[in-house]
Amino acid sequence: MNGTKKSWFNQFPSFVDVENAGTGTHYVFGRGDGKVYVYTSVGVQAVIPMKRFVNSKR
């Protein structure tokens, strides 16, 4: 091994995120999996590929 350590974490909103969402719509941008998670206090409402969600203009 060259000393490189790989780690990971959940991309989607945690239970605590959802529980504390309050009113409104919230987003988690999962850079590792390339998905956008749209959630409310009820839970995840949609999962959208990031390339479809964001269209940057150059």
Distance bins in CASP14 RR format, pairs under 12 A and 6 or more apart:
PFRMAT RR
TARGET T0000
AUTHOR 0000-0000-0000
RMODE 2
METHOD distances of the structure
MODEL  1
7 32 0 0 0 0 0 1 0 0 0 0 0
8 30 0 0 0 0 0 1 0 0 0 0 0
8 31 0 0 0 0 0 1 0 0 0 0 0
8 32 0 0 0 0 1 0 0 0 0 0 0
8 33 0 0 0 0 1 0 0 0 0 0 0
9 28 0 0 0 0 0 1 0 0 0 0 0
9 30 0 0 0 0 1 0 0 0 0 0 0
9 31 0 0 0 0 0 1 0 0 0 0 0
9 32 0 0 0 0 1 0 0 0 0 0 0
9 33 0 0 0 0 0 1 0 0 0 0 0
10 16 0 0 0 0 0 1 0 0 0 0 0
10 17 0 0 0 0 1 0 0 0 0 0 0
10 28 0 0 0 0 1 0 0 0 0 0 0
10 30 0 0 0 0 1 0 0 0 0 0 0
10 32 0 0 0 0 0 1 0 0 0 0 0
10 33 0 0 0 0 1 0 0 0 0 0 0
10 35 0 0 0 0 0 1 0 0 0 0 0
10 37 0 0 0 0 0 1 0 0 0 0 0
10 44 0 0 0 0 0 1 0 0 0 0 0
11 17 0 0 0 0 0 1 0 0 0 0 0
11 28 1 0 0 1 0 0 0 0 0 0 0
11 29 0 0 0 0 1 0 0 0 0 0 0
11 30 1 0 1 0 0 0 0 0 0 0 0
11 31 1 0 0 1 0 0 0 0 0 0 0
11 32 1 0 0 1 0 0 0 0 0 0 0
11 33 1 0 1 0 0 0 0 0 0 0 0
11 34 1 0 0 1 0 0 0 0 0 0 0
11 35 1 0 0 1 0 0 0 0 0 0 0
11 36 0 0 0 0 1 0 0 0 0 0 0
11 37 1 0 0 1 0 0 0 0 0 0 0
11 44 0 0 0 0 0 1 0 0 0 0 0
11 47 0 0 0 0 1 0 0 0 0 0 0
11 50 0 0 0 0 0 1 0 0 0 0 0
12 18 0 0 0 0 1 0 0 0 0 0 0
12 26 0 0 0 0 0 1 0 0 0 0 0
12 27 0 0 0 0 0 1 0 0 0 0 0
12 28 1 0 0 1 0 0 0 0 0 0 0
12 29 0 0 0 0 0 1 0 0 0 0 0
12 30 0 0 0 0 1 0 0 0 0 0 0
12 32 0 0 0 0 0 1 0 0 0 0 0
12 33 0 0 0 0 1 0 0 0 0 0 0
12 34 0 0 0 0 0 1 0 0 0 0 0
12 35 0 0 0 0 1 0 0 0 0 0 0
12 36 0 0 0 0 0 1 0 0 0 0 0
12 37 1 0 1 0 0 0 0 0 0 0 0
12 38 0 0 0 0 0 1 0 0 0 0 0
12 39 0 0 0 0 1 0 0 0 0 0 0
12 43 0 0 0 0 1 0 0 0 0 0 0
12 44 1 0 0 1 0 0 0 0 0 0 0
12 45 0 0 0 0 0 1 0 0 0 0 0
12 46 0 0 0 0 0 1 0 0 0 0 0
12 47 1 0 0 1 0 0 0 0 0 0 0
13 19 0 0 0 0 1 0 0 0 0 0 0
13 20 0 0 0 0 1 0 0 0 0 0 0
13 21 1 0 0 1 0 0 0 0 0 0 0
13 25 0 0 0 0 0 1 0 0 0 0 0
13 26 1 0 0 1 0 0 0 0 0 0 0
13 27 0 0 0 0 1 0 0 0 0 0 0
13 28 1 0 1 0 0 0 0 0 0 0 0
13 29 0 0 0 0 0 1 0 0 0 0 0
13 30 0 0 0 0 0 1 0 0 0 0 0
13 35 0 0 0 0 0 1 0 0 0 0 0
13 36 0 0 0 0 0 1 0 0 0 0 0
13 37 1 0 1 0 0 0 0 0 0 0 0
13 38 0 0 0 0 1 0 0 0 0 0 0
13 39 1 0 1 0 0 0 0 0 0 0 0
13 40 0 0 0 0 1 0 0 0 0 0 0
13 41 0 0 0 0 0 1 0 0 0 0 0
13 42 0 0 0 0 0 1 0 0 0 0 0
13 43 1 0 0 1 0 0 0 0 0 0 0
13 44 1 0 0 1 0 0 0 0 0 0 0
13 45 0 0 0 0 0 1 0 0 0 0 0
13 46 0 0 0 0 0 1 0 0 0 0 0
13 47 0 0 0 0 0 1 0 0 0 0 0
14 20 0 0 0 0 1 0 0 0 0 0 0
14 21 0 0 0 0 0 1 0 0 0 0 0
14 26 0 0 0 0 0 1 0 0 0 0 0
14 28 0 0 0 0 1 0 0 0 0 0 0
14 37 0 0 0 0 0 1 0 0 0 0 0
14 39 0 0 0 0 0 1 0 0 0 0 0
14 43 0 0 0 0 0 1 0 0 0 0 0
14 44 0 0 0 0 0 1 0 0 0 0 0
15 21 0 0 0 0 0 1 0 0 0 0 0
15 39 0 0 0 0 0 1 0 0 0 0 0
15 41 0 0 0 0 0 1 0 0 0 0 0
15 43 0 0 0 0 1 0 0 0 0 0 0
15 44 0 0 0 0 0 1 0 0 0 0 0
16 39 0 0 0 0 0 1 0 0 0 0 0
16 41 0 0 0 0 0 1 0 0 0 0 0
17 26 1 0 0 1 0 0 0 0 0 0 0
17 27 0 0 0 0 0 1 0 0 0 0 0
17 28 1 0 0 1 0 0 0 0 0 0 0
17 37 0 0 0 0 1 0 0 0 0 0 0
17 38 0 0 0 0 0 1 0 0 0 0 0
17 39 1 0 0 1 0 0 0 0 0 0 0
17 40 0 0 0 0 0 1 0 0 0 0 0
17 41 0 0 0 0 1 0 0 0 0 0 0
17 43 0 0 0 0 1 0 0 0 0 0 0
17 44 0 0 0 0 1 0 0 0 0 0 0
18 25 0 0 0 0 0 1 0 0 0 0 0
18 26 0 0 0 0 1 0 0 0 0 0 0
18 28 0 0 0 0 0 1 0 0 0 0 0
18 37 0 0 0 0 0 1 0 0 0 0 0
18 38 0 0 0 0 0 1 0 0 0 0 0
18 39 1 0 1 0 0 0 0 0 0 0 0
18 40 1 0 0 1 0 0 0 0 0 0 0
18 41 1 0 0 1 0 0 0 0 0 0 0
18 42 1 0 0 1 0 0 0 0 0 0 0
18 43 1 0 1 0 0 0 0 0 0 0 0
18 44 1 0 0 1 0 0 0 0 0 0 0
18 45 0 0 0 0 0 1 0 0 0 0 0
19 26 0 0 0 0 0 1 0 0 0 0 0
19 39 0 0 0 0 0 1 0 0 0 0 0
19 40 0 0 0 0 0 1 0 0 0 0 0
19 41 1 0 0 1 0 0 0 0 0 0 0
19 42 0 0 0 0 0 1 0 0 0 0 0
19 43 0 0 0 0 1 0 0 0 0 0 0
20 26 0 0 0 0 1 0 0 0 0 0 0
20 39 0 0 0 0 0 1 0 0 0 0 0
20 40 0 0 0 0 0 1 0 0 0 0 0
20 41 0 0 0 0 1 0 0 0 0 0 0
20 43 0 0 0 0 0 1 0 0 0 0 0
21 27 0 0 0 0 0 1 0 0 0 0 0
21 28 0 0 0 0 0 1 0 0 0 0 0
21 37 0 0 0 0 0 1 0 0 0 0 0
21 38 0 0 0 0 0 1 0 0 0 0 0
21 39 1 0 0 1 0 0 0 0 0 0 0
21 40 1 0 1 0 0 0 0 0 0 0 0
21 41 1 0 1 0 0 0 0 0 0 0 0
21 42 0 0 0 0 1 0 0 0 0 0 0
21 43 1 0 0 1 0 0 0 0 0 0 0
21 44 0 0 0 0 0 1 0 0 0 0 0
21 45 0 0 0 0 0 1 0 0 0 0 0
22 39 0 0 0 0 0 1 0 0 0 0 0
22 40 1 0 0 1 0 0 0 0 0 0 0
22 41 1 0 1 0 0 0 0 0 0 0 0
22 42 0 0 0 0 0 1 0 0 0 0 0
22 43 0 0 0 0 0 1 0 0 0 0 0
23 40 0 0 0 0 1 0 0 0 0 0 0
23 41 1 0 0 1 0 0 0 0 0 0 0
23 42 0 0 0 0 0 1 0 0 0 0 0
24 38 0 0 0 0 0 1 0 0 0 0 0
24 39 0 0 0 0 1 0 0 0 0 0 0
24 40 1 0 0 1 0 0 0 0 0 0 0
24 41 1 0 0 1 0 0 0 0 0 0 0
24 42 0 0 0 0 0 1 0 0 0 0 0
24 43 0 0 0 0 0 1 0 0 0 0 0
24 45 0 0 0 0 0 1 0 0 0 0 0
25 36 0 0 0 0 0 1 0 0 0 0 0
25 37 0 0 0 0 0 1 0 0 0 0 0
25 38 1 0 0 1 0 0 0 0 0 0 0
25 39 1 0 0 1 0 0 0 0 0 0 0
25 40 1 0 1 0 0 0 0 0 0 0 0
25 41 0 0 0 0 1 0 0 0 0 0 0
25 42 0 0 0 0 0 1 0 0 0 0 0
25 43 0 0 0 0 0 1 0 0 0 0 0
25 44 0 0 0 0 0 1 0 0 0 0 0
25 45 1 0 0 1 0 0 0 0 0 0 0
25 46 0 0 0 0 1 0 0 0 0 0 0
26 36 0 0 0 0 0 1 0 0 0 0 0
26 37 0 0 0 0 1 0 0 0 0 0 0
26 38 1 0 0 1 0 0 0 0 0 0 0
26 39 1 0 1 0 0 0 0 0 0 0 0
26 40 1 0 0 1 0 0 0 0 0 0 0
26 41 0 0 0 0 1 0 0 0 0 0 0
26 42 0 0 0 0 0 1 0 0 0 0 0
26 43 0 0 0 0 1 0 0 0 0 0 0
26 44 0 0 0 0 0 1 0 0 0 0 0
26 45 0 0 0 0 1 0 0 0 0 0 0
26 46 0 0 0 0 0 1 0 0 0 0 0
27 35 0 0 0 0 0 1 0 0 0 0 0
27 36 1 0 1 0 0 0 0 0 0 0 0
27 37 1 0 0 1 0 0 0 0 0 0 0
27 38 1 0 1 0 0 0 0 0 0 0 0
27 39 1 0 0 1 0 0 0 0 0 0 0
27 40 0 0 0 0 0 1 0 0 0 0 0
27 44 0 0 0 0 0 1 0 0 0 0 0
27 45 0 0 0 0 0 1 0 0 0 0 0
27 46 0 0 0 0 1 0 0 0 0 0 0
27 47 0 0 0 0 0 1 0 0 0 0 0
27 48 0 0 0 0 1 0 0 0 0 0 0
27 50 0 0 0 0 0 1 0 0 0 0 0
27 53 0 0 0 0 1 0 0 0 0 0 0
27 54 0 0 0 0 0 1 0 0 0 0 0
28 34 0 0 0 0 0 1 0 0 0 0 0
28 35 0 0 0 0 1 0 0 0 0 0 0
28 36 1 0 0 1 0 0 0 0 0 0 0
28 37 1 0 1 0 0 0 0 0 0 0 0
28 38 0 0 0 0 1 0 0 0 0 0 0
28 39 1 0 0 1 0 0 0 0 0 0 0
28 43 0 0 0 0 0 1 0 0 0 0 0
28 44 0 0 0 0 1 0 0 0 0 0 0
28 45 0 0 0 0 0 1 0 0 0 0 0
28 46 0 0 0 0 0 1 0 0 0 0 0
28 47 0 0 0 0 1 0 0 0 0 0 0
28 48 0 0 0 0 0 1 0 0 0 0 0
28 50 0 0 0 0 0 1 0 0 0 0 0
28 53 0 0 0 0 0 1 0 0 0 0 0
29 35 0 0 0 0 1 0 0 0 0 0 0
29 36 1 0 1 0 0 0 0 0 0 0 0
29 37 0 0 0 0 1 0 0 0 0 0 0
29 38 0 0 0 0 0 1 0 0 0 0 0
29 47 0 0 0 0 0 1 0 0 0 0 0
29 48 0 0 0 0 0 1 0 0 0 0 0
29 49 0 0 0 0 0 1 0 0 0 0 0
29 50 1 0 0 1 0 0 0 0 0 0 0
29 53 0 0 0 0 1 0 0 0 0 0 0
29 54 0 0 0 0 1 0 0 0 0 0 0
30 36 1 0 0 1 0 0 0 0 0 0 0
30 37 1 0 0 1 0 0 0 0 0 0 0
30 38 0 0 0 0 0 1 0 0 0 0 0
30 47 0 0 0 0 1 0 0 0 0 0 0
30 48 0 0 0 0 0 1 0 0 0 0 0
30 49 0 0 0 0 0 1 0 0 0 0 0
30 50 1 0 0 1 0 0 0 0 0 0 0
30 53 0 0 0 0 0 1 0 0 0 0 0
30 54 0 0 0 0 0 1 0 0 0 0 0
31 37 0 0 0 0 0 1 0 0 0 0 0
31 50 0 0 0 0 1 0 0 0 0 0 0
31 54 0 0 0 0 0 1 0 0 0 0 0
32 50 0 0 0 0 1 0 0 0 0 0 0
33 47 0 0 0 0 1 0 0 0 0 0 0
33 48 0 0 0 0 0 1 0 0 0 0 0
33 49 0 0 0 0 1 0 0 0 0 0 0
33 50 0 0 0 0 1 0 0 0 0 0 0
34 47 0 0 0 0 1 0 0 0 0 0 0
34 48 0 0 0 0 1 0 0 0 0 0 0
34 49 1 0 0 1 0 0 0 0 0 0 0
34 50 1 0 1 0 0 0 0 0 0 0 0
34 51 1 0 0 1 0 0 0 0 0 0 0
34 52 0 0 0 0 0 1 0 0 0 0 0
34 53 0 0 0 0 1 0 0 0 0 0 0
34 54 0 0 0 0 0 1 0 0 0 0 0
35 44 0 0 0 0 0 1 0 0 0 0 0
35 46 0 0 0 0 1 0 0 0 0 0 0
35 47 1 0 1 0 0 0 0 0 0 0 0
35 48 1 0 0 1 0 0 0 0 0 0 0
35 49 1 0 0 1 0 0 0 0 0 0 0
35 50 1 0 0 1 0 0 0 0 0 0 0
35 51 0 0 0 0 1 0 0 0 0 0 0
35 52 0 0 0 0 1 0 0 0 0 0 0
35 53 0 0 0 0 1 0 0 0 0 0 0
35 54 0 0 0 0 0 1 0 0 0 0 0
36 44 0 0 0 0 0 1 0 0 0 0 0
36 45 0 0 0 0 0 1 0 0 0 0 0
36 46 0 0 0 0 1 0 0 0 0 0 0
36 47 1 0 0 1 0 0 0 0 0 0 0
36 48 1 0 1 0 0 0 0 0 0 0 0
36 49 1 0 0 1 0 0 0 0 0 0 0
36 50 1 0 1 0 0 0 0 0 0 0 0
36 51 0 0 0 0 1 0 0 0 0 0 0
36 52 0 0 0 0 1 0 0 0 0 0 0
36 53 1 0 1 0 0 0 0 0 0 0 0
36 54 1 0 0 1 0 0 0 0 0 0 0
37 43 0 0 0 0 1 0 0 0 0 0 0
37 44 1 0 1 0 0 0 0 0 0 0 0
37 45 0 0 0 0 1 0 0 0 0 0 0
37 46 1 0 0 1 0 0 0 0 0 0 0
37 47 1 0 1 0 0 0 0 0 0 0 0
37 48 0 0 0 0 1 0 0 0 0 0 0
37 49 0 0 0 0 0 1 0 0 0 0 0
37 50 0 0 0 0 0 1 0 0 0 0 0
37 53 0 0 0 0 0 1 0 0 0 0 0
38 44 1 0 0 1 0 0 0 0 0 0 0
38 45 1 0 1 0 0 0 0 0 0 0 0
38 46 1 0 1 0 0 0 0 0 0 0 0
38 47 1 0 0 1 0 0 0 0 0 0 0
38 48 1 0 0 1 0 0 0 0 0 0 0
38 50 0 0 0 0 0 1 0 0 0 0 0
38 53 0 0 0 0 1 0 0 0 0 0 0
39 45 1 0 1 0 0 0 0 0 0 0 0
39 46 0 0 0 0 1 0 0 0 0 0 0
39 47 0 0 0 0 1 0 0 0 0 0 0
39 48 0 0 0 0 0 1 0 0 0 0 0
40 46 0 0 0 0 0 1 0 0 0 0 0
46 52 0 0 0 0 0 1 0 0 0 0 0
46 53 0 0 0 0 1 0 0 0 0 0 0
47 53 0 0 0 0 0 1 0 0 0 0 0
48 54 0 0 0 0 1 0 0 0 0 0 0
49 55 0 0 0 0 0 1 0 0 0 0 0
50 56 0 0 0 0 0 1 0 0 0 0 0
END
